[in-house]
Amino acid sequence: MKIALLHKYFDEEKLESVKSEMSVLGAPTIKAVWLEHLDLFAALEGCHRIRAAEELGLDVIIDEVEYSEDTIELNEFGDIALISDICDGAAHAKIMEVSQG
């Protein structure tokens, strides 16, 4: 499955920490929108978890969210954005091929 990583923030230390957690917890569940015109999912969260899953050989479980003008909370700090605004950048995002569970 192809998935676009729409969150631009990346930290190698955080990735290592997430990998340690996921080696115990298993496959991550990621909120994502199916974009048929691009033939991929657009990840609304979890870019470090997706990278960690790929490195650990774990599946990614998709919690599918509909493309809409609704808002979604982006992080633990309460930042919010429109789902449509996030997804509209998918064609220019980093795209990964991962196993889907």
C-alpha atoms as a printed R data frame, in Angstrom:
    type eleno elety resid chain resno       x      y      z
1   ATOM     1    CA   MET     A     1   0.000  0.000  0.000
2   ATOM     2    CA   LYS     A     2   1.211  3.513 -0.743
3   ATOM     3    CA   ILE     A     3   0.882  6.135  1.965
4   ATOM     4    CA   ALA     A     4   1.777  9.825  1.851
5   ATOM     5    CA   LEU     A     5   3.528 11.205  4.930
6   ATOM     6    CA   LEU     A     6   1.960 14.646  5.223
7   ATOM     7    CA   HIS     A     7   3.514 15.672  8.533
8   ATOM     8    CA   LYS     A     8   6.790 17.458  7.757
9   ATOM     9    CA   TYR     A     9   8.335 17.219 11.229
10  ATOM    10    CA   PHE     A    10  10.890 14.407 11.509
11  ATOM    11    CA   ASP     A    11  13.276 13.634 14.355
12  ATOM    12    CA   GLU     A    12  15.685 10.661 14.304
13  ATOM    13    CA   GLU     A    13  15.666 10.410 18.132
14  ATOM    14    CA   LYS     A    14  11.870 10.297 18.170
15  ATOM    15    CA   LEU     A    15  11.942  7.586 15.488
16  ATOM    16    CA   GLU     A    16  14.238  5.434 17.647
17  ATOM    17    CA   SER     A    17  11.955  5.951 20.654
18  ATOM    18    CA   VAL     A    18   8.872  5.031 18.604
19  ATOM    19    CA   LYS     A    19  10.616  1.917 17.272
20  ATOM    20    CA   SER     A    20  11.359  0.804 20.838
21  ATOM    21    CA   GLU     A    21   7.701  1.273 21.825
22  ATOM    22    CA   MET     A    22   6.388 -0.467 18.725
23  ATOM    23    CA   SER     A    23   8.678 -3.468 19.172
24  ATOM    24    CA   VAL     A    24   6.560 -4.127 22.285
25  ATOM    25    CA   LEU     A    25   3.154 -2.769 21.182
26  ATOM    26    CA   GLY     A    26   3.115 -4.091 17.623
27  ATOM    27    CA   ALA     A    27   1.529 -2.664 14.477
28  ATOM    28    CA   PRO     A    28   0.341  0.958 14.585
29  ATOM    29    CA   THR     A    29  -3.149  2.161 13.691
30  ATOM    30    CA   ILE     A    30  -3.022  5.342 11.607
31  ATOM    31    CA   LYS     A    31  -5.825  7.744 10.691
32  ATOM    32    CA   ALA     A    32  -5.641  8.197  6.921
33  ATOM    33    CA   VAL     A    33  -7.756  9.318  3.965
34  ATOM    34    CA   TRP     A    34  -8.003  7.263  0.760
35  ATOM    35    CA   LEU     A    35  -7.252  9.491 -2.246
36  ATOM    36    CA   GLU     A    36  -8.413  7.483 -5.244
37  ATOM    37    CA   HIS     A    37  -7.044  9.953 -7.804
38  ATOM    38    CA   LEU     A    38  -3.535  9.394 -6.382
39  ATOM    39    CA   ASP     A    39  -4.042  5.696 -5.562
40  ATOM    40    CA   LEU     A    40  -2.757  6.156 -2.021
41  ATOM    41    CA   PHE     A    41  -3.658  6.889  1.562
42  ATOM    42    CA   ALA     A    42  -2.833 10.299  3.035
43  ATOM    43    CA   ALA     A    43  -1.675  9.886  6.644
44  ATOM    44    CA   LEU     A    44  -3.277 12.426  8.958
45  ATOM    45    CA   GLU     A    45  -0.979 11.384 11.806
46  ATOM    46    CA   GLY     A    46   1.752  8.962 12.754
47  ATOM    47    CA   CYS     A    47   4.565  9.642 10.312
48  ATOM    48    CA   HIS     A    48   7.155  8.399 12.820
49  ATOM    49    CA   ARG     A    49   5.020  5.294 13.492
50  ATOM    50    CA   ILE     A    50   4.743  4.575  9.759
51  ATOM    51    CA   ARG     A    51   8.510  4.854  9.303
52  ATOM    52    CA   ALA     A    52   9.081  2.695 12.382
53  ATOM    53    CA   ALA     A    53   6.650  0.039 11.143
54  ATOM    54    CA   GLU     A    54   8.450 -0.104  7.809
55  ATOM    55    CA   GLU     A    55  11.844 -0.474  9.500
56  ATOM    56    CA   LEU     A    56  10.540 -3.129 11.909
57  ATOM    57    CA   GLY     A    57   8.679 -5.053  9.200
58  ATOM    58    CA   LEU     A    58   5.279 -4.441 10.807
59  ATOM    59    CA   ASP     A    59   1.979 -3.873  9.029
60  ATOM    60    CA   VAL     A    60   0.241 -0.497  9.226
61  ATOM    61    CA   ILE     A    61  -3.432 -0.670 10.180
62  ATOM    62    CA   ILE     A    62  -5.528  2.080  8.573
63  ATOM    63    CA   ASP     A    63  -8.358  3.784 10.439
64  ATOM    64    CA   GLU     A    64  -9.958  5.323  7.351
65  ATOM    65    CA   VAL     A    65 -11.273  8.885  7.616
66  ATOM    66    CA   GLU     A    66 -13.414 10.470  4.900
67  ATOM    67    CA   TYR     A    67 -12.067 13.429  2.930
68  ATOM    68    CA   SER     A    68 -14.011 16.424  4.273
69  ATOM    69    CA   GLU     A    69 -13.932 19.989  5.496
70  ATOM    70    CA   ASP     A    70 -14.023 18.707  9.088
71  ATOM    71    CA   THR     A    71 -11.181 19.485 11.446
72  ATOM    72    CA   ILE     A    72  -8.878 16.960 13.066
73  ATOM    73    CA   GLU     A    73  -6.573 17.308 16.062
74  ATOM    74    CA   LEU     A    74  -3.010 16.920 14.848
75  ATOM    75    CA   ASN     A    75  -1.085 16.349 18.057
76  ATOM    76    CA   GLU     A    76  -1.116 16.321 21.836
77  ATOM    77    CA   PHE     A    77  -0.739 20.127 21.840
78  ATOM    78    CA   GLY     A    78  -4.246 20.631 20.460
79  ATOM    79    CA   ASP     A    79  -3.209 21.881 16.995
80  ATOM    80    CA   ILE     A    80  -6.049 21.405 14.523
81  ATOM    81    CA   ALA     A    81  -6.409 21.566 10.742
82  ATOM    82    CA   LEU     A    82  -8.972 20.861  8.049
83  ATOM    83    CA   ILE     A    83  -8.737 17.313  6.740
84  ATOM    84    CA   SER     A    84  -9.048 18.657  3.184
85  ATOM    85    CA   ASP     A    85  -6.136 21.088  3.686
86  ATOM    86    CA   ILE     A    86  -3.880 18.316  4.946
87  ATOM    87    CA   CYS     A    87  -4.786 15.913  2.122
88  ATOM    88    CA   ASP     A    88  -4.416 18.475 -0.633
89  ATOM    89    CA   GLY     A    89  -0.627 18.366 -0.171
90  ATOM    90    CA   ALA     A    90  -0.397 14.591 -0.697
91  ATOM    91    CA   ALA     A    91   0.931 14.750 -4.251
92  ATOM    92    CA   HIS     A    92   4.011 16.613 -2.985
93  ATOM    93    CA   ALA     A    93   4.565 14.598  0.196
94  ATOM    94    CA   LYS     A    94   7.025 11.796  0.924
95  ATOM    95    CA   ILE     A    95   5.340  8.599 -0.277
96  ATOM    96    CA   MET     A    96   6.188  5.225  1.229
97  ATOM    97    CA   GLU     A    97   5.211  1.680  0.340
98  ATOM    98    CA   VAL     A    98   4.198 -0.230  3.501
99  ATOM    99    CA   SER     A    99   2.454 -3.485  4.398
100 ATOM   100    CA   GLN     A   100  -1.200 -3.091  5.313
101 ATOM   101    CA   GLY     A   101  -2.705 -5.097  8.137
